[in-house]
Amino acid sequence: MKNVVVALLGILAVNSVQAQELSLVAHGFSHHLDNHNFNERNYGGAVRYGHDDWAIQIGAYRNSINKNSVYAGVDWSPLKYETDSCLKFEAGAYYGFATGYKFDITPVVGLQAAVKCGDVFARVRAMPDPYYNAKAVGAIEIGFVLKRF
């Protein structure tokens, strides 16, 4: 039931946004400060809808306590910098909900930053871990823009 609730929240959020970009995202790895034997290979995937400084991302992955998780989240990236080459940098915060952790639906919040070149991007996320005493968690994902609107 909790997976259905998170999926429905994600669908409602996506329907409320006019996307400028549609991307596929692959999850890969995380790192926990004070690692207590967490799973740090968090393979999974997501769909990302981007618009200006905002993006909505909905996906699923194998989480750090070896359970399946689904999530829906919003990224806000007001800090942007472009170089003369194809490199673009952006940074900001994110907020969302995930299943498969200590609570049926767990809120997640943190900072995120991305580097982009053309249709390819890599994003790093950092968040406190108040649930499992790991102090903080960092994660990385890569993505590819499928369509621009």
Helices and strands as residue ranges (DSSP letters): H 2-15, E 21-32, E 41-51, E 54-62, E 68-82, E 87-98, E 106-117, E 120-129, E 135-148
